[in-house]
């Protein structure tokens, strides 16, 4: 295997998820406050909830893959 082992990087993955969610929420906040005629609040809330679900599923998938044990042959 090339590179570092990922079994002990759970904290970095969670930190990356948190930063990704903050960036998503910040972008939606800007869209709702700066461009309210194009991006109304209900649309922003819907977008944040859908993107949060997608990001959580991605985090679960990353943690699942990172937690797998290597196959010994």
CHARMM internal coordinates of N, CA and C (Angstrom, degrees):
IC EDIT
DIST 1 N 1 CA 1.4431
DIST 1 CA 1 C 1.5369
ANGL 1 N 1 CA 1 C 107.90
DIST 1 C 2 N 1.3047
ANGL 1 CA 1 C 2 N 115.46
DIHE 1 N 1 CA 1 C 2 N 137.13
DIST 2 N 2 CA 1.4589
ANGL 1 C 2 N 2 CA 121.33
DIHE 1 CA 1 C 2 N 2 CA 179.43
DIST 2 CA 2 C 1.5255
ANGL 2 N 2 CA 2 C 108.36
DIHE 1 C 2 N 2 CA 2 C -98.68
DIST 2 C 3 N 1.3176
ANGL 2 CA 2 C 3 N 117.18
DIHE 2 N 2 CA 2 C 3 N 133.98
DIST 3 N 3 CA 1.4598
ANGL 2 C 3 N 3 CA 120.63
DIHE 2 CA 2 C 3 N 3 CA 177.22
DIST 3 CA 3 C 1.5112
ANGL 3 N 3 CA 3 C 112.09
DIHE 2 C 3 N 3 CA 3 C 99.55
DIST 3 C 4 N 1.3235
ANGL 3 CA 3 C 4 N 114.69
DIHE 3 N 3 CA 3 C 4 N -162.83
DIST 4 N 4 CA 1.4532
ANGL 3 C 4 N 4 CA 120.55
DIHE 3 CA 3 C 4 N 4 CA -177.40
DIST 4 CA 4 C 1.5264
ANGL 4 N 4 CA 4 C 110.95
DIHE 3 C 4 N 4 CA 4 C -92.44
DIST 4 C 5 N 1.3056
ANGL 4 CA 4 C 5 N 114.40
DIHE 4 N 4 CA 4 C 5 N 157.60
DIST 5 N 5 CA 1.4641
ANGL 4 C 5 N 5 CA 119.60
DIHE 4 CA 4 C 5 N 5 CA 176.09
DIST 5 CA 5 C 1.5308
ANGL 5 N 5 CA 5 C 108.69
DIHE 4 C 5 N 5 CA 5 C -78.41
DIST 5 C 6 N 1.3108
ANGL 5 CA 5 C 6 N 116.28
DIHE 5 N 5 CA 5 C 6 N 143.97
DIST 6 N 6 CA 1.4615
ANGL 5 C 6 N 6 CA 120.24
DIHE 5 CA 5 C 6 N 6 CA -173.53
DIST 6 CA 6 C 1.5312
ANGL 6 N 6 CA 6 C 113.44
DIHE 5 C 6 N 6 CA 6 C -103.32
DIST 6 C 7 N 1.3094
ANGL 6 CA 6 C 7 N 117.15
DIHE 6 N 6 CA 6 C 7 N 1.49
DIST 7 N 7 CA 1.4661
ANGL 6 C 7 N 7 CA 118.90
DIHE 6 CA 6 C 7 N 7 CA -177.79
DIST 7 CA 7 C 1.5241
ANGL 7 N 7 CA 7 C 112.23
DIHE 6 C 7 N 7 CA 7 C -63.26
DIST 7 C 8 N 1.3278
ANGL 7 CA 7 C 8 N 117.67
DIHE 7 N 7 CA 7 C 8 N -29.80
DIST 8 N 8 CA 1.4625
ANGL 7 C 8 N 8 CA 121.32
DIHE 7 CA 7 C 8 N 8 CA -175.30
DIST 8 CA 8 C 1.5212
ANGL 8 N 8 CA 8 C 112.50
DIHE 7 C 8 N 8 CA 8 C -104.54
DIST 8 C 9 N 1.3137
ANGL 8 CA 8 C 9 N 118.40
DIHE 8 N 8 CA 8 C 9 N 18.14
DIST 9 N 9 CA 1.4632
ANGL 8 C 9 N 9 CA 121.97
DIHE 8 CA 8 C 9 N 9 CA -177.95
DIST 9 CA 9 C 1.5245
ANGL 9 N 9 CA 9 C 112.77
DIHE 8 C 9 N 9 CA 9 C -104.76
DIST 9 C 10 N 1.3089
ANGL 9 CA 9 C 10 N 116.97
DIHE 9 N 9 CA 9 C 10 N 24.15
DIST 10 N 10 CA 1.4637
ANGL 9 C 10 N 10 CA 120.80
DIHE 9 CA 9 C 10 N 10 CA -177.82
DIST 10 CA 10 C 1.5258
ANGL 10 N 10 CA 10 C 111.71
DIHE 9 C 10 N 10 CA 10 C -59.08
DIST 10 C 11 N 1.3220
ANGL 10 CA 10 C 11 N 117.58
DIHE 10 N 10 CA 10 C 11 N -39.31
DIST 11 N 11 CA 1.4606
ANGL 10 C 11 N 11 CA 121.27
DIHE 10 CA 10 C 11 N 11 CA 179.75
DIST 11 CA 11 C 1.5190
ANGL 11 N 11 CA 11 C 112.57
DIHE 10 C 11 N 11 CA 11 C -63.91
DIST 11 C 12 N 1.3254
ANGL 11 CA 11 C 12 N 116.86
DIHE 11 N 11 CA 11 C 12 N -38.65
DIST 12 N 12 CA 1.4635
ANGL 11 C 12 N 12 CA 120.39
DIHE 11 CA 11 C 12 N 12 CA 178.55
DIST 12 CA 12 C 1.5241
ANGL 12 N 12 CA 12 C 110.26
DIHE 11 C 12 N 12 CA 12 C -67.45
DIST 12 C 13 N 1.3254
ANGL 12 CA 12 C 13 N 116.94
DIHE 12 N 12 CA 12 C 13 N -39.10
DIST 13 N 13 CA 1.4659
ANGL 12 C 13 N 13 CA 119.73
DIHE 12 CA 12 C 13 N 13 CA 178.58
DIST 13 CA 13 C 1.5237
ANGL 13 N 13 CA 13 C 111.03
DIHE 12 C 13 N 13 CA 13 C -64.69
DIST 13 C 14 N 1.3285
ANGL 13 CA 13 C 14 N 117.47
DIHE 13 N 13 CA 13 C 14 N -42.50
DIST 14 N 14 CA 1.4577
ANGL 13 C 14 N 14 CA 121.12
DIHE 13 CA 13 C 14 N 14 CA 179.27
DIST 14 CA 14 C 1.5275
ANGL 14 N 14 CA 14 C 110.39
DIHE 13 C 14 N 14 CA 14 C -67.20
DIST 14 C 15 N 1.3181
ANGL 14 CA 14 C 15 N 117.41
DIHE 14 N 14 CA 14 C 15 N -40.47
DIST 15 N 15 CA 1.4627
ANGL 14 C 15 N 15 CA 120.74
DIHE 14 CA 14 C 15 N 15 CA 176.60
DIST 15 CA 15 C 1.5282
ANGL 15 N 15 CA 15 C 110.69
DIHE 14 C 15 N 15 CA 15 C -62.04
DIST 15 C 16 N 1.3184
ANGL 15 CA 15 C 16 N 116.88
DIHE 15 N 15 CA 15 C 16 N -42.01
DIST 16 N 16 CA 1.4601
ANGL 15 C 16 N 16 CA 120.45
DIHE 15 CA 15 C 16 N 16 CA 176.79
DIST 16 CA 16 C 1.5164
ANGL 16 N 16 CA 16 C 111.94
DIHE 15 C 16 N 16 CA 16 C -62.34
DIST 16 C 17 N 1.3321
ANGL 16 CA 16 C 17 N 116.88
DIHE 16 N 16 CA 16 C 17 N -39.86
DIST 17 N 17 CA 1.4621
ANGL 16 C 17 N 17 CA 120.66
DIHE 16 CA 16 C 17 N 17 CA 176.73
DIST 17 CA 17 C 1.5261
ANGL 17 N 17 CA 17 C 110.76
DIHE 16 C 17 N 17 CA 17 C -62.78
DIST 17 C 18 N 1.3298
ANGL 17 CA 17 C 18 N 116.67
DIHE 17 N 17 CA 17 C 18 N -44.47
DIST 18 N 18 CA 1.4620
ANGL 17 C 18 N 18 CA 120.10
DIHE 17 CA 17 C 18 N 18 CA -179.19
DIST 18 CA 18 C 1.5248
ANGL 18 N 18 CA 18 C 110.42
DIHE 17 C 18 N 18 CA 18 C -62.59
DIST 18 C 19 N 1.3259
ANGL 18 CA 18 C 19 N 117.14
DIHE 18 N 18 CA 18 C 19 N -44.81
DIST 19 N 19 CA 1.4633
ANGL 18 C 19 N 19 CA 120.23
DIHE 18 CA 18 C 19 N 19 CA 178.89
DIST 19 CA 19 C 1.5238
ANGL 19 N 19 CA 19 C 111.21
DIHE 18 C 19 N 19 CA 19 C -64.24
DIST 19 C 20 N 1.3175
ANGL 19 CA 19 C 20 N 116.79
DIHE 19 N 19 CA 19 C 20 N -38.07
DIST 20 N 20 CA 1.4643
ANGL 19 C 20 N 20 CA 120.54
DIHE 19 CA 19 C 20 N 20 CA 177.64
DIST 20 CA 20 C 1.5296
ANGL 20 N 20 CA 20 C 110.45
DIHE 19 C 20 N 20 CA 20 C -64.22
DIST 20 C 21 N 1.3256
ANGL 20 CA 20 C 21 N 117.05
DIHE 20 N 20 CA 20 C 21 N -42.37
DIST 21 N 21 CA 1.4583
ANGL 20 C 21 N 21 CA 119.75
DIHE 20 CA 20 C 21 N 21 CA -179.94
DIST 21 CA 21 C 1.5267
ANGL 21 N 21 CA 21 C 111.04
DIHE 20 C 21 N 21 CA 21 C -67.47
DIST 21 C 22 N 1.3369
ANGL 21 CA 21 C 22 N 117.09
DIHE 21 N 21 CA 21 C 22 N -39.28
DIST 22 N 22 CA 1.4707
ANGL 21 C 22 N 22 CA 120.29
DIHE 21 CA 21 C 22 N 22 CA 178.07
DIST 22 CA 22 C 1.5240
ANGL 22 N 22 CA 22 C 110.14
DIHE 21 C 22 N 22 CA 22 C -62.82
DIST 22 C 23 N 1.3226
ANGL 22 CA 22 C 23 N 117.15
DIHE 22 N 22 CA 22 C 23 N -40.90
DIST 23 N 23 CA 1.4652
ANGL 22 C 23 N 23 CA 120.05
DIHE 22 CA 22 C 23 N 23 CA 178.05
DIST 23 CA 23 C 1.5229
ANGL 23 N 23 CA 23 C 110.97
DIHE 22 C 23 N 23 CA 23 C -64.99
DIST 23 C 24 N 1.3172
ANGL 23 CA 23 C 24 N 117.27
DIHE 23 N 23 CA 23 C 24 N -40.59
DIST 24 N 24 CA 1.4583
ANGL 23 C 24 N 24 CA 120.90
DIHE 23 CA 23 C 24 N 24 CA 177.56
DIST 24 CA 24 C 1.5223
ANGL 24 N 24 CA 24 C 110.95
DIHE 23 C 24 N 24 CA 24 C -63.34
DIST 24 C 25 N 1.3234
ANGL 24 CA 24 C 25 N 116.59
DIHE 24 N 24 CA 24 C 25 N -48.24
DIST 25 N 25 CA 1.4647
ANGL 24 C 25 N 25 CA 120.49
DIHE 24 CA 24 C 25 N 25 CA 179.64
DIST 25 CA 25 C 1.5225
ANGL 25 N 25 CA 25 C 110.94
DIHE 24 C 25 N 25 CA 25 C -63.56
DIST 25 C 26 N 1.3274
ANGL 25 CA 25 C 26 N 117.18
DIHE 25 N 25 CA 25 C 26 N -38.06
DIST 26 N 26 CA 1.4578
ANGL 25 C 26 N 26 CA 119.95
DIHE 25 CA 25 C 26 N 26 CA 177.65
DIST 26 CA 26 C 1.5110
ANGL 26 N 26 CA 26 C 112.56
DIHE 25 C 26 N 26 CA 26 C -64.80
DIST 26 C 27 N 1.3213
ANGL 26 CA 26 C 27 N 116.91
DIHE 26 N 26 CA 26 C 27 N -41.15
DIST 27 N 27 CA 1.4532
ANGL 26 C 27 N 27 CA 120.30
DIHE 26 CA 26 C 27 N 27 CA 177.47
DIST 27 CA 27 C 1.5129
ANGL 27 N 27 CA 27 C 112.40
DIHE 26 C 27 N 27 CA 27 C -64.56
DIST 27 C 28 N 1.3146
ANGL 27 CA 27 C 28 N 116.54
DIHE 27 N 27 CA 27 C 28 N -39.93
DIST 28 N 28 CA 1.4640
ANGL 27 C 28 N 28 CA 119.99
DIHE 27 CA 27 C 28 N 28 CA 178.10
DIST 28 CA 28 C 1.5221
ANGL 28 N 28 CA 28 C 110.23
DIHE 27 C 28 N 28 CA 28 C -69.11
DIST 28 C 29 N 1.3341
ANGL 28 CA 28 C 29 N 117.15
DIHE 28 N 28 CA 28 C 29 N -37.89
DIST 29 N 29 CA 1.4691
ANGL 28 C 29 N 29 CA 120.73
DIHE 28 CA 28 C 29 N 29 CA 177.14
DIST 29 CA 29 C 1.5300
ANGL 29 N 29 CA 29 C 110.73
DIHE 28 C 29 N 29 CA 29 C -60.52
DIST 29 C 30 N 1.3210
ANGL 29 CA 29 C 30 N 116.21
DIHE 29 N 29 CA 29 C 30 N -45.38
DIST 30 N 30 CA 1.4602
ANGL 29 C 30 N 30 CA 119.78
DIHE 29 CA 29 C 30 N 30 CA 178.51
DIST 30 CA 30 C 1.5204
ANGL 30 N 30 CA 30 C 110.27
DIHE 29 C 30 N 30 CA 30 C -63.20
DIST 30 C 31 N 1.3198
ANGL 30 CA 30 C 31 N 116.81
DIHE 30 N 30 CA 30 C 31 N -42.81
DIST 31 N 31 CA 1.4637
ANGL 30 C 31 N 31 CA 119.55
DIHE 30 CA 30 C 31 N 31 CA 178.83
DIST 31 CA 31 C 1.5148
ANGL 31 N 31 CA 31 C 112.51
DIHE 30 C 31 N 31 CA 31 C -61.15
DIST 31 C 32 N 1.3129
ANGL 31 CA 31 C 32 N 116.79
DIHE 31 N 31 CA 31 C 32 N -40.32
DIST 32 N 32 CA 1.4729
ANGL 31 C 32 N 32 CA 120.70
DIHE 31 CA 31 C 32 N 32 CA -177.65
DIST 32 CA 32 C 1.5258
ANGL 32 N 32 CA 32 C 111.42
DIHE 31 C 32 N 32 CA 32 C -74.64
DIST 32 C 33 N 1.3290
ANGL 32 CA 32 C 33 N 117.57
DIHE 32 N 32 CA 32 C 33 N -36.67
DIST 33 N 33 CA 1.4660
ANGL 32 C 33 N 33 CA 119.19
DIHE 32 CA 32 C 33 N 33 CA -176.27
DIST 33 CA 33 C 1.5245
ANGL 33 N 33 CA 33 C 113.42
DIHE 32 C 33 N 33 CA 33 C -87.00
DIST 33 C 34 N 1.3192
ANGL 33 CA 33 C 34 N 117.85
DIHE 33 N 33 CA 33 C 34 N -38.67
DIST 34 N 34 CA 1.4640
ANGL 33 C 34 N 34 CA 120.44
DIHE 33 CA 33 C 34 N 34 CA -176.97
DIST 34 CA 34 C 1.5205
ANGL 34 N 34 CA 34 C 111.61
DIHE 33 C 34 N 34 CA 34 C -84.37
DIST 34 C 35 N 1.3139
ANGL 34 CA 34 C 35 N 116.80
DIHE 34 N 34 CA 34 C 35 N -37.26
DIST 35 N 35 CA 1.4656
ANGL 34 C 35 N 35 CA 121.11
DIHE 34 CA 34 C 35 N 35 CA -178.45
DIST 35 CA 35 C 1.5359
ANGL 35 N 35 CA 35 C 110.93
DIHE 34 C 35 N 35 CA 35 C -121.09
DIST 35 C 36 N 1.3450
ANGL 35 CA 35 C 36 N 118.53
DIHE 35 N 35 CA 35 C 36 N 61.59
DIST 36 N 36 CA 1.4745
ANGL 35 C 36 N 36 CA 118.95
DIHE 35 CA 35 C 36 N 36 CA -175.81
DIST 36 CA 36 C 1.5255
ANGL 36 N 36 CA 36 C 113.19
DIHE 35 C 36 N 36 CA 36 C -67.35
DIST 36 C 37 N 1.3235
ANGL 36 CA 36 C 37 N 118.59
DIHE 36 N 36 CA 36 C 37 N -23.75
DIST 37 N 37 CA 1.4594
ANGL 36 C 37 N 37 CA 120.11
DIHE 36 CA 36 C 37 N 37 CA 179.46
DIST 37 CA 37 C 1.5283
ANGL 37 N 37 CA 37 C 111.29
DIHE 36 C 37 N 37 CA 37 C -74.21
DIST 37 C 38 N 1.3207
ANGL 37 CA 37 C 38 N 117.41
DIHE 37 N 37 CA 37 C 38 N -25.77
DIST 38 N 38 CA 1.4607
ANGL 37 C 38 N 38 CA 120.47
DIHE 37 CA 37 C 38 N 38 CA -179.07
DIST 38 CA 38 C 1.5278
ANGL 38 N 38 CA 38 C 112.14
DIHE 37 C 38 N 38 CA 38 C -100.27
DIST 38 C 39 N 1.3303
ANGL 38 CA 38 C 39 N 117.13
DIHE 38 N 38 CA 38 C 39 N -20.49
DIST 39 N 39 CA 1.4619
ANGL 38 C 39 N 39 CA 121.32
DIHE 38 CA 38 C 39 N 39 CA -173.48
DIST 39 CA 39 C 1.5242
ANGL 39 N 39 CA 39 C 108.78
DIHE 38 C 39 N 39 CA 39 C -139.70
DIST 39 C 40 N 1.3408
ANGL 39 CA 39 C 40 N 117.75
DIHE 39 N 39 CA 39 C 40 N 76.07
DIST 40 N 40 CA 1.4679
ANGL 39 C 40 N 40 CA 120.27
DIHE 39 CA 39 C 40 N 40 CA -175.59
DIST 40 CA 40 C 1.5317
ANGL 40 N 40 CA 40 C 112.17
DIHE 39 C 40 N 40 CA 40 C -66.32
DIST 40 C 41 N 1.3150
ANGL 40 CA 40 C 41 N 115.61
DIHE 40 N 40 CA 40 C 41 N 162.88
DIST 41 N 41 CA 1.4657
ANGL 40 C 41 N 41 CA 121.66
DIHE 40 CA 40 C 41 N 41 CA -175.53
DIST 41 CA 41 C 1.5325
ANGL 41 N 41 CA 41 C 113.68
DIHE 40 C 41 N 41 CA 41 C -57.93
DIST 41 C 42 N 1.3389
ANGL 41 CA 41 C 42 N 121.06
DIHE 41 N 41 CA 41 C 42 N -45.84
DIST 42 N 42 CA 1.4673
ANGL 41 C 42 N 42 CA 118.36
DIHE 41 CA 41 C 42 N 42 CA 178.92
DIST 42 CA 42 C 1.5337
ANGL 42 N 42 CA 42 C 112.58
DIHE 41 C 42 N 42 CA 42 C -60.05
DIST 42 C 43 N 1.3212
ANGL 42 CA 42 C 43 N 116.42
DIHE 42 N 42 CA 42 C 43 N -36.00
DIST 43 N 43 CA 1.4572
ANGL 42 C 43 N 43 CA 119.58
DIHE 42 CA 42 C 43 N 43 CA 177.15
DIST 43 CA 43 C 1.5247
ANGL 43 N 43 CA 43 C 110.52
DIHE 42 C 43 N 43 CA 43 C -66.94
DIST 43 C 44 N 1.3156
ANGL 43 CA 43 C 44 N 117.34
DIHE 43 N 43 CA 43 C 44 N -38.40
DIST 44 N 44 CA 1.4567
ANGL 43 C 44 N 44 CA 121.16
DIHE 43 CA 43 C 44 N 44 CA 178.09
DIST 44 CA 44 C 1.5188
ANGL 44 N 44 CA 44 C 112.46
DIHE 43 C 44 N 44 CA 44 C -65.63
DIST 44 C 45 N 1.3324
ANGL 44 CA 44 C 45 N 116.13
DIHE 44 N 44 CA 44 C 45 N -41.34
DIST 45 N 45 CA 1.4626
ANGL 44 C 45 N 45 CA 119.88
DIHE 44 CA 44 C 45 N 45 CA 178.30
DIST 45 CA 45 C 1.5260
ANGL 45 N 45 CA 45 C 110.51
DIHE 44 C 45 N 45 CA 45 C -64.86
DIST 45 C 46 N 1.3199
ANGL 45 CA 45 C 46 N 116.48
DIHE 45 N 45 CA 45 C 46 N -41.31
DIST 46 N 46 CA 1.4694
ANGL 45 C 46 N 46 CA 120.36
DIHE 45 CA 45 C 46 N 46 CA 177.99
DIST 46 CA 46 C 1.5296
ANGL 46 N 46 CA 46 C 110.48
DIHE 45 C 46 N 46 CA 46 C -63.49
DIST 46 C 47 N 1.3273
ANGL 46 CA 46 C 47 N 117.03
DIHE 46 N 46 CA 46 C 47 N -45.13
DIST 47 N 47 CA 1.4608
ANGL 46 C 47 N 47 CA 120.85
DIHE 46 CA 46 C 47 N 47 CA 179.95
DIST 47 CA 47 C 1.5220
ANGL 47 N 47 CA 47 C 110.60
DIHE 46 C 47 N 47 CA 47 C -62.19
DIST 47 C 48 N 1.3272
ANGL 47 CA 47 C 48 N 117.77
DIHE 47 N 47 CA 47 C 48 N -42.50
DIST 48 N 48 CA 1.4615
ANGL 47 C 48 N 48 CA 120.36
DIHE 47 CA 47 C 48 N 48 CA 179.98
DIST 48 CA 48 C 1.5244
ANGL 48 N 48 CA 48 C 111.05
DIHE 47 C 48 N 48 CA 48 C -64.45
DIST 48 C 49 N 1.3207
ANGL 48 CA 48 C 49 N 117.60
DIHE 48 N 48 CA 48 C 49 N -40.30
DIST 49 N 49 CA 1.4614
ANGL 48 C 49 N 49 CA 119.09
DIHE 48 CA 48 C 49 N 49 CA -179.83
DIST 49 CA 49 C 1.5265
ANGL 49 N 49 CA 49 C 111.41
DIHE 48 C 49 N 49 CA 49 C -68.23
DIST 49 C 50 N 1.3214
ANGL 49 CA 49 C 50 N 117.83
DIHE 49 N 49 CA 49 C 50 N -41.98
DIST 50 N 50 CA 1.4678
ANGL 49 C 50 N 50 CA 120.42
DIHE 49 CA 49 C 50 N 50 CA 179.56
DIST 50 CA 50 C 1.5252
ANGL 50 N 50 CA 50 C 110.37
DIHE 49 C 50 N 50 CA 50 C -66.32
DIST 50 C 51 N 1.3237
ANGL 50 CA 50 C 51 N 117.46
DIHE 50 N 50 CA 50 C 51 N -45.13
DIST 51 N 51 CA 1.4612
ANGL 50 C 51 N 51 CA 119.96
DIHE 50 CA 50 C 51 N 51 CA -179.42
DIST 51 CA 51 C 1.5200
ANGL 51 N 51 CA 51 C 111.88
DIHE 50 C 51 N 51 CA 51 C -68.03
DIST 51 C 52 N 1.3279
ANGL 51 CA 51 C 52 N 117.76
DIHE 51 N 51 CA 51 C 52 N -31.00
DIST 52 N 52 CA 1.4579
ANGL 51 C 52 N 52 CA 120.47
DIHE 51 CA 51 C 52 N 52 CA 175.93
DIST 52 CA 52 C 1.5223
ANGL 52 N 52 CA 52 C 110.51
DIHE 51 C 52 N 52 CA 52 C -65.23
DIST 52 C 53 N 1.3204
ANGL 52 CA 52 C 53 N 116.96
DIHE 52 N 52 CA 52 C 53 N -42.89
DIST 53 N 53 CA 1.4701
ANGL 52 C 53 N 53 CA 120.29
DIHE 52 CA 52 C 53 N 53 CA 178.36
DIST 53 CA 53 C 1.5245
ANGL 53 N 53 CA 53 C 109.93
DIHE 52 C 53 N 53 CA 53 C -62.54
DIST 53 C 54 N 1.3251
ANGL 53 CA 53 C 54 N 117.71
DIHE 53 N 53 CA 53 C 54 N -43.49
DIST 54 N 54 CA 1.4579
ANGL 53 C 54 N 54 CA 120.89
DIHE 53 CA 53 C 54 N 54 CA 179.79
DIST 54 CA 54 C 1.5312
ANGL 54 N 54 CA 54 C 110.63
DIHE 53 C 54 N 54 CA 54 C -63.44
DIST 54 C 55 N 1.3216
ANGL 54 CA 54 C 55 N 117.35
DIHE 54 N 54 CA 54 C 55 N -42.27
DIST 55 N 55 CA 1.4583
ANGL 54 C 55 N 55 CA 120.64
DIHE 54 CA 54 C 55 N 55 CA -179.94
DIST 55 CA 55 C 1.5276
ANGL 55 N 55 CA 55 C 111.48
DIHE 54 C 55 N 55 CA 55 C -68.01
DIST 55 C 56 N 1.3244
ANGL 55 CA 55 C 56 N 118.38
DIHE 55 N 55 CA 55 C 56 N -38.18
DIST 56 N 56 CA 1.4695
ANGL 55 C 56 N 56 CA 121.10
DIHE 55 CA 55 C 56 N 56 CA 177.91
DIST 56 CA 56 C 1.5211
ANGL 56 N 56 CA 56 C 110.09
DIHE 55 C 56 N 56 CA 56 C -65.46
DIST 56 C 57 N 1.3298
ANGL 56 CA 56 C 57 N 117.49
DIHE 56 N 56 CA 56 C 57 N -42.08
DIST 57 N 57 CA 1.4621
ANGL 56 C 57 N 57 CA 119.80
DIHE 56 CA 56 C 57 N 57 CA 177.48
DIST 57 CA 57 C 1.5321
ANGL 57 N 57 CA 57 C 110.30
DIHE 56 C 57 N 57 CA 57 C -62.07
DIST 57 C 58 N 1.3117
ANGL 57 CA 57 C 58 N 117.23
DIHE 57 N 57 CA 57 C 58 N -38.94
DIST 58 N 58 CA 1.4572
ANGL 57 C 58 N 58 CA 120.32
DIHE 57 CA 57 C 58 N 58 CA 176.25
DIST 58 CA 58 C 1.5186
ANGL 58 N 58 CA 58 C 112.08
DIHE 57 C 58 N 58 CA 58 C -63.44
DIST 58 C 59 N 1.3273
ANGL 58 CA 58 C 59 N 116.98
DIHE 58 N 58 CA 58 C 59 N -42.12
DIST 59 N 59 CA 1.4605
ANGL 58 C 59 N 59 CA 120.47
DIHE 58 CA 58 C 59 N 59 CA 178.17
DIST 59 CA 59 C 1.5258
ANGL 59 N 59 CA 59 C 110.91
DIHE 58 C 59 N 59 CA 59 C -63.49
DIST 59 C 60 N 1.3194
ANGL 59 CA 59 C 60 N 117.05
DIHE 59 N 59 CA 59 C 60 N -43.45
DIST 60 N 60 CA 1.4685
ANGL 59 C 60 N 60 CA 120.45
DIHE 59 CA 59 C 60 N 60 CA 178.51
DIST 60 CA 60 C 1.5207
ANGL 60 N 60 CA 60 C 110.20
DIHE 59 C 60 N 60 CA 60 C -60.42
DIST 60 C 61 N 1.3397
ANGL 60 CA 60 C 61 N 117.07
DIHE 60 N 60 CA 60 C 61 N -42.54
DIST 61 N 61 CA 1.4519
ANGL 60 C 61 N 61 CA 121.37
DIHE 60 CA 60 C 61 N 61 CA -179.95
DIST 61 CA 61 C 1.5351
ANGL 61 N 61 CA 61 C 110.51
DIHE 60 C 61 N 61 CA 61 C -64.30
DIST 61 C 62 N 1.3311
ANGL 61 CA 61 C 62 N 116.66
DIHE 61 N 61 CA 61 C 62 N -44.25
DIST 62 N 62 CA 1.4663
ANGL 61 C 62 N 62 CA 120.62
DIHE 61 CA 61 C 62 N 62 CA 179.30
DIST 62 CA 62 C 1.5279
ANGL 62 N 62 CA 62 C 110.33
DIHE 61 C 62 N 62 CA 62 C -61.41
DIST 62 C 63 N 1.3316
ANGL 62 CA 62 C 63 N 117.40
DIHE 62 N 62 CA 62 C 63 N -45.72
DIST 63 N 63 CA 1.4600
ANGL 62 C 63 N 63 CA 119.86
DIHE 62 CA 62 C 63 N 63 CA -179.33
DIST 63 CA 63 C 1.5208
ANGL 63 N 63 CA 63 C 111.62
DIHE 62 C 63 N 63 CA 63 C -66.40
DIST 63 C 64 N 1.3207
ANGL 63 CA 63 C 64 N 116.88
DIHE 63 N 63 CA 63 C 64 N -34.19
DIST 64 N 64 CA 1.4723
ANGL 63 C 64 N 64 CA 120.43
DIHE 63 CA 63 C 64 N 64 CA 177.26
DIST 64 CA 64 C 1.5161
ANGL 64 N 64 CA 64 C 110.49
DIHE 63 C 64 N 64 CA 64 C -65.25
DIST 64 C 65 N 1.3241
ANGL 64 CA 64 C 65 N 116.91
DIHE 64 N 64 CA 64 C 65 N -47.73
DIST 65 N 65 CA 1.4581
ANGL 64 C 65 N 65 CA 120.79
DIHE 64 CA 64 C 65 N 65 CA -178.83
DIST 65 CA 65 C 1.5305
ANGL 65 N 65 CA 65 C 110.50
DIHE 64 C 65 N 65 CA 65 C -66.07
DIST 65 C 66 N 1.3181
ANGL 65 CA 65 C 66 N 117.48
DIHE 65 N 65 CA 65 C 66 N -41.79
DIST 66 N 66 CA 1.4641
ANGL 65 C 66 N 66 CA 120.87
DIHE 65 CA 65 C 66 N 66 CA -178.70
DIST 66 CA 66 C 1.5227
ANGL 66 N 66 CA 66 C 111.70
DIHE 65 C 66 N 66 CA 66 C -68.06
DIST 66 C 67 N 1.3247
ANGL 66 CA 66 C 67 N 117.72
DIHE 66 N 66 CA 66 C 67 N -26.54
DIST 67 N 67 CA 1.4586
ANGL 66 C 67 N 67 CA 121.01
DIHE 66 CA 66 C 67 N 67 CA -177.95
DIST 67 CA 67 C 1.5101
ANGL 67 N 67 CA 67 C 114.69
DIHE 66 C 67 N 67 CA 67 C -88.04
DIST 67 C 68 N 1.3240
ANGL 67 CA 67 C 68 N 117.99
DIHE 67 N 67 CA 67 C 68 N -2.33
DIST 68 N 68 CA 1.4524
ANGL 67 C 68 N 68 CA 120.34
DIHE 67 CA 67 C 68 N 68 CA 179.73
DIST 68 CA 68 C 1.5188
ANGL 68 N 68 CA 68 C 110.17
DIHE 67 C 68 N 68 CA 68 C -71.33
DIST 68 C 69 N 1.3221
ANGL 68 CA 68 C 69 N 115.19
DIHE 68 N 68 CA 68 C 69 N 145.68
DIST 69 N 69 CA 1.4582
ANGL 68 C 69 N 69 CA 120.32
DIHE 68 CA 68 C 69 N 69 CA 177.84
DIST 69 CA 69 C 1.5247
ANGL 69 N 69 CA 69 C 108.47
DIHE 68 C 69 N 69 CA 69 C -85.09
DIST 69 C 70 N 1.3245
ANGL 69 CA 69 C 70 N 116.53
DIHE 69 N 69 CA 69 C 70 N 144.28
DIST 70 N 70 CA 1.4658
ANGL 69 C 70 N 70 CA 118.79
DIHE 69 CA 69 C 70 N 70 CA 178.03
DIST 70 CA 70 C 1.5233
ANGL 70 N 70 CA 70 C 111.27
DIHE 69 C 70 N 70 CA 70 C -68.23
DIST 70 C 71 N 1.3060
ANGL 70 CA 70 C 71 N 115.89
DIHE 70 N 70 CA 70 C 71 N 147.42
DIST 71 N 71 CA 1.4693
ANGL 70 C 71 N 71 CA 121.58
DIHE 70 CA 70 C 71 N 71 CA 179.61
DIST 71 CA 71 C 1.5239
ANGL 71 N 71 CA 71 C 108.56
DIHE 70 C 71 N 71 CA 71 C -82.78
DIST 71 C 72 N 1.3098
ANGL 71 CA 71 C 72 N 116.26
DIHE 71 N 71 CA 71 C 72 N 126.55
DIST 72 N 72 CA 1.4757
ANGL 71 C 72 N 72 CA 121.80
DIHE 71 CA 71 C 72 N 72 CA 178.00
DIST 72 CA 72 C 1.5218
ANGL 72 N 72 CA 72 C 108.69
DIHE 71 C 72 N 72 CA 72 C -99.63
DIST 72 C 73 N 1.2921
ANGL 72 CA 72 C 73 N 115.62
DIHE 72 N 72 CA 72 C 73 N 131.90
DIST 73 N 73 CA 1.4700
ANGL 72 C 73 N 73 CA 118.60
DIHE 72 CA 72 C 73 N 73 CA 179.50
DIST 73 CA 73 C 1.5007
ANGL 73 N 73 CA 73 C 111.03
DIHE 72 C 73 N 73 CA 73 C -117.74
END
COOR INIT
IC SEED 1 N 1 CA 1 C
IC BUILD
